[in-house]
Amino acid sequence: MVSEFEIKKQICDIGKRIYDRGMVAANDGNISVKISDNEFLCTPTGVSKGFMTPEYICKVDAEGNVIQANGNFKPSSEIKMHMRVYKERPDVKSVVHAHPIYATSFAIAGIPLTQPIMPEAVIALGCVPIAEYGTPSTNEIPDAVEKYLQYYDAVLLANHGALSYSDSLLNAYHKMESLEFYAELLFKSKQLGGPKELTNAQVQRLYEIRRQFGLKGKHPADICPNVQEGKPSCHSCGGNCTGNCSSNDDADLIAQITKQVLAQLGK
């Protein structure tokens, strides 16, 4: 059993990672971890995520009320968004919110990440929709995000940033990292004349491989209304479909899958 102190250290480590990678500026972003049905550890408001130590971390209940906080530290002002994810997704144990440059640029431009350009992104994320704009620290953002929670493990926040969540803190962070890498590749390929997308047949083969490996989470591979009706998959619907699925960012497993996928595609 991992102690609360160890989890707090892990939160600080992930906070430093997102800060060092330029996914947040100044005091932006927030992280939380579920430690029991009514106890959650979260980063404080008004603090740089790159310079936290364990005593900074707050503990709240399922309503976002403070259970424990040191000194003048207060829970993140975005805790409502985190609590909505945990409420709607019992499988989720950690939530990461950041403002990665490329992904946030797509969110600001109103462009969801739906183009199938690389096997890893198709398998790990499927596609990433944009939740409607909401005023930070209010229920507007949780309300906007809620309708996507049963179908995706990451979502862009219009004019704001990105949100990822998974069955562990590391996996939630990995999803954020994968999301940003996907967005950067898509952006740069557009500068080179536009990406050469995988065909629908190739995407469906990747979806099938994902299902065979039984990856956890939510992903468009398994239940996409468009596919069920014989229409193109969510990759070509602008991220507006809502399908149920599976996702897990275990690094070794993803690497193994990717190797097999590339071999099947003849690369």
C-alpha positions as CSV (number, residue, x, y, z in Angstrom):
1,M,0.0,0.0,0.0
2,V,1.5,3.3,-1.1
3,S,1.4,5.9,1.6
4,E,-0.2,9.3,1.2
5,F,3.2,11.0,1.5
6,E,4.5,8.9,-1.4
7,I,1.5,9.8,-3.5
8,K,2.1,13.5,-2.6
9,K,5.7,13.1,-3.8
10,Q,4.5,11.5,-7.0
11,I,2.1,14.5,-7.6
12,C,5.0,16.9,-7.1
13,D,7.1,14.9,-9.6
14,I,4.4,14.9,-12.2
15,G,3.9,18.7,-11.6
16,K,7.6,19.2,-12.3
17,R,7.4,17.2,-15.4
18,I,4.5,19.2,-16.9
19,Y,6.2,22.4,-15.9
20,D,9.6,21.4,-17.3
21,R,7.9,20.3,-20.6
22,G,6.3,23.7,-21.0
23,M,2.8,22.3,-20.5
24,V,2.0,25.0,-17.9
25,A,3.2,28.5,-17.2
26,A,3.4,30.3,-13.9
27,N,0.7,28.8,-11.6
28,D,-1.3,27.1,-14.3
29,G,-2.6,23.5,-14.3
30,N,-3.7,21.1,-11.6
31,I,-3.4,17.5,-10.6
32,S,-5.4,15.2,-8.4
33,V,-5.4,11.5,-7.2
34,K,-8.2,9.5,-5.7
35,I,-7.1,7.7,-2.6
36,S,-10.5,6.4,-1.3
37,D,-14.1,6.8,-2.2
38,N,-14.3,10.1,-0.3
39,E,-10.6,11.3,-0.2
40,F,-8.6,13.0,-2.9
41,L,-5.2,14.6,-2.9
42,C,-4.9,17.7,-5.1
43,T,-2.5,20.5,-6.0
44,P,-3.1,23.9,-4.4
45,T,-4.2,27.0,-6.2
46,G,-1.8,29.8,-6.9
47,V,1.3,27.7,-6.8
48,S,3.7,26.8,-9.6
49,K,3.5,23.1,-10.4
50,G,7.2,23.0,-11.0
51,F,8.2,24.0,-7.5
52,M,5.9,22.0,-5.2
53,T,6.9,19.9,-2.2
54,P,4.7,17.3,-0.5
55,E,3.5,19.7,2.2
56,Y,1.8,21.8,-0.5
57,I,-0.6,19.1,-1.4
58,C,-4.2,19.4,-0.1
59,K,-6.8,16.7,0.8
60,V,-10.4,17.1,-0.1
61,D,-13.6,15.1,0.0
62,A,-15.8,14.1,-3.0
63,E,-17.6,17.5,-2.8
64,G,-14.3,19.3,-3.0
65,N,-14.4,20.4,0.7
66,V,-11.1,20.7,2.5
67,I,-10.2,17.8,4.7
68,Q,-6.6,18.8,5.3
69,A,-4.4,21.7,4.0
70,N,-1.2,23.2,5.4
71,G,-0.7,26.9,6.1
72,N,-2.4,29.1,3.5
73,F,-2.7,26.4,0.8
74,K,-6.1,25.9,-0.7
75,P,-7.3,23.3,-3.2
76,S,-7.1,24.1,-6.9
77,S,-9.9,26.4,-8.1
78,E,-10.6,23.8,-10.7
79,I,-11.4,21.0,-8.2
80,K,-15.0,20.9,-9.4
81,M,-13.9,19.7,-12.8
82,H,-11.8,16.9,-11.2
83,M,-14.7,15.8,-9.0
84,R,-17.0,15.6,-12.0
85,V,-14.6,13.2,-13.7
86,Y,-14.4,11.0,-10.6
87,K,-18.1,11.0,-10.2
88,E,-18.8,10.0,-13.8
89,R,-15.9,7.6,-14.2
90,P,-15.5,5.3,-11.2
91,D,-12.5,3.6,-13.0
92,V,-10.5,6.9,-12.9
93,K,-7.9,7.3,-10.2
94,S,-6.2,10.4,-11.3
95,V,-6.9,13.6,-13.3
96,V,-4.3,16.0,-15.0
97,H,-5.2,19.4,-16.3
98,A,-2.6,21.4,-18.2
99,H,-2.1,24.0,-21.0
100,P,0.2,22.3,-23.5
101,I,1.1,24.6,-26.3
102,Y,0.1,22.7,-29.3
103,A,-3.0,21.0,-27.9
104,T,-4.2,24.3,-26.4
105,S,-3.6,26.0,-29.8
106,F,-6.0,23.5,-31.4
107,A,-8.5,24.1,-28.5
108,I,-8.2,27.9,-29.1
109,A,-8.7,27.4,-32.9
110,G,-11.7,25.2,-32.3
111,I,-10.1,22.2,-34.1
112,P,-10.6,18.8,-32.4
113,L,-7.8,16.2,-32.8
114,T,-9.5,13.7,-35.0
115,Q,-7.1,13.0,-37.9
116,P,-5.6,9.5,-37.8
117,I,-1.9,10.2,-38.5
118,M,0.0,7.7,-36.5
119,P,-0.7,4.2,-35.0
120,E,0.2,5.2,-31.4
121,A,-2.3,8.1,-31.3
122,V,-5.0,6.0,-32.9
123,I,-4.5,3.2,-30.3
124,A,-3.9,5.3,-27.2
125,L,-6.3,8.1,-27.8
126,G,-8.5,7.4,-30.8
127,C,-9.5,11.1,-31.2
128,V,-9.8,14.0,-28.8
129,P,-13.0,16.2,-28.9
130,I,-13.3,19.8,-27.7
131,A,-15.6,20.6,-24.8
132,E,-17.5,23.9,-25.1
133,Y,-16.0,26.9,-23.3
134,G,-16.8,27.4,-19.7
135,T,-15.7,30.0,-17.1
136,P,-12.8,28.6,-15.0
137,S,-13.6,27.6,-11.4
138,T,-17.4,27.4,-12.1
139,N,-19.6,24.4,-12.9
140,E,-19.6,25.5,-16.5
141,I,-16.5,23.5,-17.3
142,P,-17.6,20.3,-15.5
143,D,-20.9,20.5,-17.3
144,A,-19.2,21.0,-20.6
145,V,-16.8,18.1,-20.1
146,E,-19.3,15.6,-18.6
147,K,-20.9,14.5,-21.9
148,Y,-17.5,13.4,-23.2
149,L,-16.3,11.5,-20.1
150,Q,-18.0,8.1,-21.0
151,Y,-16.4,8.0,-24.4
152,Y,-12.8,9.5,-24.2
153,D,-9.9,9.5,-21.8
154,A,-8.8,13.0,-22.9
155,V,-10.6,16.1,-24.0
156,L,-9.6,19.6,-25.1
157,L,-11.2,22.6,-23.3
158,A,-12.2,25.4,-25.7
159,N,-9.9,28.4,-25.3
160,H,-8.4,26.9,-22.2
161,G,-6.3,23.8,-22.3
162,A,-6.5,20.0,-22.0
163,L,-7.8,17.4,-19.6
164,S,-6.6,13.8,-19.2
165,Y,-7.6,11.1,-16.8
166,S,-6.8,7.4,-16.2
167,D,-6.5,4.5,-13.7
168,S,-3.2,5.9,-12.3
169,L,-1.4,9.2,-11.9
170,L,1.4,8.1,-14.3
171,N,-1.1,6.9,-17.0
172,A,-3.1,10.2,-16.7
173,Y,0.1,12.1,-17.3
174,H,1.1,9.8,-20.2
175,K,-2.2,10.6,-21.8
176,M,-1.5,14.3,-21.6
177,E,2.0,13.8,-23.0
178,S,0.6,11.7,-25.8
179,L,-2.1,14.2,-26.5
180,E,0.5,17.0,-26.8
181,F,2.8,14.9,-29.0
182,Y,-0.1,14.1,-31.3
183,A,-1.1,17.8,-31.5
184,E,2.5,18.9,-32.3
185,L,2.9,16.3,-35.1
186,L,-0.5,17.3,-36.6
187,F,0.4,20.9,-36.5
188,K,3.9,20.5,-38.0
189,S,2.6,18.1,-40.7
190,K,0.1,20.7,-41.7
191,Q,3.0,23.1,-42.3
192,L,4.5,20.5,-44.7
193,G,1.4,20.5,-46.9
194,G,-0.9,18.4,-44.8
195,P,-0.7,15.0,-43.2
196,K,-1.2,11.8,-45.1
197,E,-3.9,10.1,-43.0
198,L,-4.2,6.4,-42.3
199,T,-7.0,4.9,-44.3
200,N,-10.3,3.9,-42.7
201,A,-9.3,0.2,-43.2
202,Q,-5.9,0.8,-41.4
203,V,-7.7,2.6,-38.6
204,Q,-10.1,-0.3,-38.1
205,R,-7.2,-2.7,-38.0
206,L,-5.6,-0.6,-35.2
207,Y,-8.9,-0.6,-33.4
208,E,-9.2,-4.3,-33.6
209,I,-5.6,-4.8,-32.3
210,R,-6.6,-2.5,-29.4
211,R,-9.6,-4.6,-28.6
212,Q,-7.5,-7.8,-28.8
213,F,-5.1,-6.5,-26.2
214,G,-8.0,-5.5,-23.9
215,L,-6.8,-2.0,-23.1
216,K,-8.7,-0.3,-20.4
217,G,-10.5,3.1,-20.3
218,K,-12.8,4.7,-22.8
219,H,-12.0,4.9,-26.6
220,P,-13.9,5.3,-29.8
221,A,-12.8,1.8,-31.0
222,D,-15.5,-0.1,-29.3
223,I,-18.8,1.8,-29.5
224,C,-19.1,4.5,-32.1
225,P,-22.6,5.3,-33.3
226,N,-21.3,6.2,-36.7
227,V,-19.6,2.8,-37.2
228,Q,-22.7,1.0,-35.9
229,E,-24.8,2.7,-38.5
230,G,-22.3,1.9,-41.3
231,K,-21.0,5.4,-41.5
232,P,-17.3,6.6,-41.3
233,S,-15.7,6.3,-37.8
234,C,-15.3,9.2,-35.4
235,H,-12.0,10.1,-37.0
236,S,-13.9,11.8,-39.8
237,C,-16.9,13.2,-37.9
238,G,-15.1,16.1,-36.3
239,G,-15.0,14.6,-32.9
240,N,-18.8,15.0,-32.4
241,C,-19.7,11.4,-32.1
242,T,-19.8,9.8,-28.7
243,G,-18.6,6.2,-28.5
244,N,-17.6,3.9,-25.6
245,C,-14.3,2.2,-25.5
246,S,-11.0,1.3,-23.8
247,S,-7.6,2.9,-23.1
248,N,-4.5,2.4,-20.9
249,D,-1.1,4.1,-21.3
250,D,1.1,1.4,-19.9
251,A,4.3,2.3,-21.7
252,D,5.7,-1.2,-22.3
253,L,2.3,-2.5,-23.6
254,I,1.9,0.5,-25.9
255,A,5.4,0.0,-27.3
256,Q,4.7,-3.7,-27.8
257,I,1.4,-3.0,-29.6
258,T,3.1,-0.3,-31.8
259,K,5.8,-2.7,-32.9
260,Q,3.2,-5.2,-34.0
261,V,1.1,-2.6,-35.7
262,L,4.1,-1.2,-37.7
263,A,5.0,-4.7,-38.7
264,Q,1.5,-5.4,-39.9
265,L,1.5,-2.1,-41.9
266,G,4.7,-3.2,-43.5
267,K,6.9,-0.4,-42.0
